[in-house]
Amino acid sequence: MVVALDGTVLTVAQPTLRRDLDASLTQVQWTSTGYLVAVASLLVLAGRLGDRYGHRRTFAPGMLGFGAASAGIALAPDIGWVIGLRIVQGVFGALLQPATLGMLRAAYPPERLRTPIAVRTASIGVAAAAGPVVGGALATEFGWRAVFLLNIVPALGFGLLALASRERRDGRDVTERPPPVAGAPLDLPGALLLAVTLACLVHTLVGLPGVTWSAPVALLAGAAFVRHERRSSSPLLPPEVVGSPAVGAALGVLVIASAVLNGGLLTCVYVLQDDLGTTPLRSALLSLPLAVLLVAAAAASAVLLRRSGARATVAAGMVVLAAGLLVLAGASAPVPLCAGFALVGAGFGTVMVAATHVVVRQAPAASAGVAGALQQTAMNVGPVAGVAAATVLMDLGAARSPLVVLAFTAAAALPVCRALPTGPRPAPVTPASGTSAGPSDATHTDHGAERGPDTRSLRDHGV
């Protein structure tokens, strides 16, 4: 919630920051772009570090550094310092974000992950709702620096709490897993290639429709990374994670859903304020149902997952998301606009919880950090791609055309859902059989992540 709130309050405070520091529009945009490039490029490496050395050991310095960088930005003398410290903040943000999912995967058996992930998603919805209001109030009354002071106390509090507390597994305190043996080295060349690939990819997407040097660099670095991973004895991305069709489908859905959401929101801002003539405050109030329904959908998704499985839940969420965008594409009055935003929030909240649950649950516990990092990478790359696509479409056609295109994009993702796990099976496999009847969302008796000393406590039939 701290990280999500940081991004939303900054967006509202950027005009004030620009005036106070006499900065150009490009410089102000880099306060967001620099953060995105840093966090996207380092997420997977940070997740791998959490898997090796413990998620609390990456979460604590990430949270403390995030708060310290916020304090530095609040004291920055010029725009150059703000951009530089935002990049530093992105580095620490990359450390802490995968650790949140990694700690959940380590603390809960797979069949109990639905509710914690739903709570995590709901907190993002609360931040999305509160961010514009809090950021606008602080920037108006106290100036743009106040929005960064907002992060300091909670960041330091959570960081110190992570240092002081002990890891819990299955209701008991345990000593955090020691580092692995020296025979499994960290894939630093792969981490560097992936960082360059993702950083240049984000830079390219932000700069669309123009094409910069970063586009060919992203392609070359990406090809080199794939070749390196295939030849590496200890790849940065474990085969049991990236080789899973369910995980790949869930990540693809997250990229599409987050792209559709953010591209649609950008389009709605211009439609509401330029075409319909509403004020920024009224626009924010009209879009408030999105955040409210996102929180509600996150809570309901845990129940839907248990009853219907990930495939049906994600597919339903994508249909609702697409329907909401189509409603917004034709709405002008307050009631249809609020209804459209509500459908978008309900659909996205459902998809985010269900797809994240698949990514975290399907991954072995030893690779939970990498799985969480891939989820966070999808949630960072998707919005940048969606905003870029909406910008290009608005330049080419009518103001509302991106909403229609994005709606059909969401619907086109439905075939991807077929690779996701289905609902509970009527006849679960017994432990003696050692086999599984297809990709079930409920039967994980012999999943590789559940072997070892804690196998008994992690089996669905034993809970």
N, C-alpha and C positions, 0 to 999 in steps of 0.2 A: 504493500500500500504506500509506503514511503517513496519507493522508486516511481510508482505510477503517478502519485501526487506531484512529484518533482517535475515531471514532464508537462502535466496539464497546467500547473500554475505558471510555469515559465512562458508557455504560449500566450497567456493572457498578459503577462508583464513585459513582453518583448517591445511593444511600441514605446512604453515608458523608458525602458533601458536604452533604446535607440536615441531618444531625445536627450537623456541625461549624459550619455557618453559620447554624443555627437558621432555616432557610428553610421556606416552605410547599411543599406538593406542586406547586401551580401554578407557583411560582417555579422549582422544579427542572425542571419540564417545559419551561419557556421556555429553559433552557440548551440544549436540543435544538431546540425550535421556532424560536427566534431564528436559530440557525445555518441551519436548513432554509429559512426565509423569505429570508434574505439570499442564500444560494447559488443557490436556484432562480430568484430574480428577476433575477440579474445574469449568469447563464451565457451567454445568447445574446449580450449586449453584449460580454462578455469574449471570446467566440469571434470576434466581428467585429473586435475590436481586434487579436487575434492575426493574422487574415487581412490586416489593413492594415499592421501595424507589425512583424510577425514573431512567431512563437509562442514563441521563446526569450525575447523581450522582455516577454512577459506571464507566462511560466512562472517566470522568475527572481524578479521582485518578488512574485509570488503565493506562491512557496515561502518566500522570506525573511520575508514578512509573516505567513504562516501560523505559522512558527516563533516569530516575535516575539510574536504574539498568544498562543501557547501559554505562553510564558514569563510574560506578563502575567497570564494566568489563574492560573498556579501561585502568583503573589504577591498575588492579589486579596484585599482585606480583607473583602468582604461579597458577598452574592449578586447585588446590583445590578451590581457590577463584573464578576462572572462572566458574567452575561447580556449586558452591553454588549460585553465582549471576545469572547464567542462570536459575536456578530453581526459584529464586525470580522473575526474568523477566517473567517466565512462569505464575506465580501467577497473576501478573499485566496484562499479555496478556489475561488471562482468564476473567478478569474483563471487558476489553474494547471490546473484539471481539463480544460477543452477543449483547452488547449495540448498535453496529453499525446497526444491523438489527432491533433491538427494536426501535431505534429512527426513522428509515425509516417507520416502520409499524405504529408508532404513528403520524408521520407527514403527511403521504399520505393516502388517501382513497384506498381501495383494488384495484380498477380498474386502479389506476395510479402508481402501484408499479413496473410495468415492467421496465420502463426506469431507475429509481434509482437503481434497482438491477443490471441492465445491466451495468451501469456506475461503480458500485462497483466491478463487476466481471472484467470489462475491466482494472481497476486499478491494479488488481492482475496480469493480463496478462502483463501489462507494467512493473511491478516489476519483473516478471519472466524473461522478456527479458533484463532488465537493470541490474539485480542483478549480474550475472556472470561477465559482463563487468566492472561494477563499483567496485565490490569486487576484481576482479583481478587487476585492475589498482591501487586501494588504497593499497592492500597488497604488490604489487610490489614496489611502490614508497615510501610508508610511513610505511609499516608493518601492521600486523594483527589488532593492536589496533585501527587503523584509521577506520575500518569498523564499529566499535561500536560507534565511535564519530559521524558517519553519522546520527544516530537516534536522537541525543539529541535535536537539534533545532526544527525539526518538531514535535517531541513528546511533548516538552514543549509548543510549540505554539498551537497545537490542544487542549492540556489539559487546558491551560489557556483560550482559546476561548470558550471551553465548560462551564467553570465556569462563564465566563462573559456574555454569551448569554442566551436568554430565549427560552423556548420551543415554537415551532410554530405548530399550528394545523389548517389546512384549511386556511392558509394565514394570521392568526392573532396570536399575542402573547398571551400565556396563562400561568398561574402559573402551575408548574409541579404538577402532582397528588400527594396528601399527602399520607403518609403511610396508609395501611389498618388498620382496627380496630383490637384490640387485640384478637378478637375471632378467627382469622385465623393465628395461629402461624406458624413460619417457621419450616419446617420439617428437623431439624438438624440431627436426627438419619438416616433418609433416605439419606440426603446429604452425611453423612459420609460413609454409605454403598456403595453409588454409586461412591464416590470418590475412595474408596479402589478397587472397581470392575474395574473401568476404568484404574486406575493407574497400577494395576496388569495385566490387559489385554494388555496394551501398552508394559509393561515390558516383557511379555511373547512373544509378536509378534516380538519385537526387538531382542530377544535372539534366535529365531528360526534359524536352525532346532533343537537346543538343547532345553530341557525342564527344567525349573527351578521351585523353590518353588512358584513362582507367579501364575502359571497356576491353581493349585487346590485352591489357595486363591481366585482367580478371580471367579471361579465357585461357591465356597461357599458364598462369599460376594454377588454375583449376585443373587443367590437363596434367600438369606436372604433379599435382597433389594426388590425383587418381592413380597415376602410374606408380608414384612412391608408395601409396597405401597397399597396392597389390603386391609389391615386392617386399614390404617391411615385415619383419618377424614379430614386431609388437606394434601394430598400427594404432594411430591416434583414435580412430573410430573402430571399436570392436566389431567383428563380423556378426556377432550374435545380436547386435543392436541395429546396424545399418542393413543387415541381410534379412531382417524380418519384414515380410510384406505388410503386416499390420502396422508396424511402426512407420514404414515409409508412407503408407496411405494416410495415417493420422497426421504426419508432418505436412504432407501435401494439402490436406484439408485445412490445417491451421494456417498455412500460407495463403490459401485462397480466401478463407473466411476473413482473416485479418486485413487482407488487401481490399476485399469488397467493402468491409465496414469502413475503413479509413478513407478510401476513395469516395464512398457514398457520403460520408460526413463532410468532406471537403466540398463536394458538389453542393450539398444542402446549405452550407454557409453562404455561398454565393447566390443560390436561388432565393434564400430567405431575405438576405440583406440587399441584394442588387435588384432582383426581379420583383419581389413582393414588398420591398421597402421596410422590413421590420428592423428594429434596433438590435444591437448585439445582446442586450439583456433579454429582450423578448425572444430572440432566437434561442438563447440558452434555455429559457423556460419551456419553449415548445419542444426542445430535444430532451428535456428531463426524463420523460417516460422511458427513453432508451436505457439510461442508467438504472432506473428503478426495476424495469423488467429484466435487465441483465442480472441483477442481484437475485431476483425471484427465480429466474430460470436456473441459476447456479444451484440453488437449493433443491429445485425440483429434479434436476438432472441426475442427482445421486439415486433417486427413486427410479427414474426411467432406466438408468443403466442396470440396476439390479433386476428389473422386471423384463426389459426388452432387449438388453444387450447394446453394445456400442454401435453396431451397424445401423440398426433402426433408429437409435437416438440421434446419431450424427446426421443421418439422411433427413430425418424430420426437422432438425435444426436448420439445415441448409435450405430446405423448402420454405420454412418460415422466414428465414433471412432474405431469400429472393422475393418472397411475397411482400415483405416490408419495403424493399427498395422500389418495387413496382407501384405500391401505394403512394410512396413519396414522389415518384415521377409524375403522378397525375394530380397531386394534392395542392390545394391553395388555401383552403379554410383551416382554422386551428384544429378542429376535431379530426379530420383525415390526416393532418400532419402529425398530430400526437399519436394517432393509431399506427401510422407508418413507422414512427420512431420506436413505438412499443414493440412492434413485430420484429424490427431489426435487433433490438436489445434482447428479446426473448430467444431469437434464433441464434445470435452470436454467443450468448451465454451458454446455451445448451451445447453448441458445437465445441466451445472451448473446454468445458469441463469433460465432456465425453472423449474428445480426441486426446487431451492431456492425460486422462486416465489410461488410455491405451498405451501411449508412449512410455509412461512411468511404470505401469504394471507389466508390460511385456518385456521390459529390459531387466536383465539380471541385476540383483542388488549391488553387485560389485561394479556395475557400469551405470548406476543410477545418476551419477553426476553428468556423464556424457549424454544420457537420455534427457535429463533436464536442460542441459545446454543446447541440445538440438531443438527442443521445444521452444526455448527462449530465442534461439536464432530464427526460427520460423516466425515467431511473433515480432521480431524486429525487421526482418526482410520483407514480410508481407505488407505491413503498413507503408513502407517506403515505395514498394512497387505499386500499391493501390493509389497512393497520392500522385505518383508519376503518371499512371495511366489516366486518372481522372483529369489531370492538368492537360495532357495531350488531347483527350477527347473534347474538353471544353473549348480548346483552341480551334478544333476542327469543325465542331457542329453546334447545335443548340445547347443551352445551358443545362438542360435536364437529360441530355442524351447519355451522359455517363451512368446515370442511375439505371437506365434500361439495359445498357451493355453489362454493367456489373451484376444486375439481377440474373441475366442469362449466364454469366460466368459462374455464379453460385450454383445455378441449376445444373450446369454442365459438369460440376464436380461430383454429381451423384454416382456415376459409375465407379469413381475412386472408392466410394464407401463399401463396395462389394468385398474389398480386401480386409475390412475390419472384422473383428470377432462378432459372432452372432450371440443370441440370447442363451439362457440356461438350457441345458439338455435334460430331457426327462429321465435318462438313465446314465448317471455319471460313471466314469470309468473307475474300477476298483484299483487300489494300490498295487495289487499283484500283477495286473495286466501290463503295466508299464507303457501303455499306449494312450493316445488321445484321439477322440473321434472328431477331428476337425478343429478349426480355430474357434473354440467356445470362449465366451467372455466369463464363464463361471467355472469351467474345469481347467485347472492349472496344476493338477496333481503332480505331474512329472516335469514341470517347467524347470529349465536349467537354473533359474534364479533361486529356486527353493530347495536346492540340495545342500547338504552340509549339516552341521550340528543343530541347526534350528529348523530342519526340514519338517518335523512333526508339527510344530506350531504354525507353519506357514501353509499347510495343506487345507484346501477348502473343506474336505470332509471331516477334518479334525477340529474345526472351529464351531 
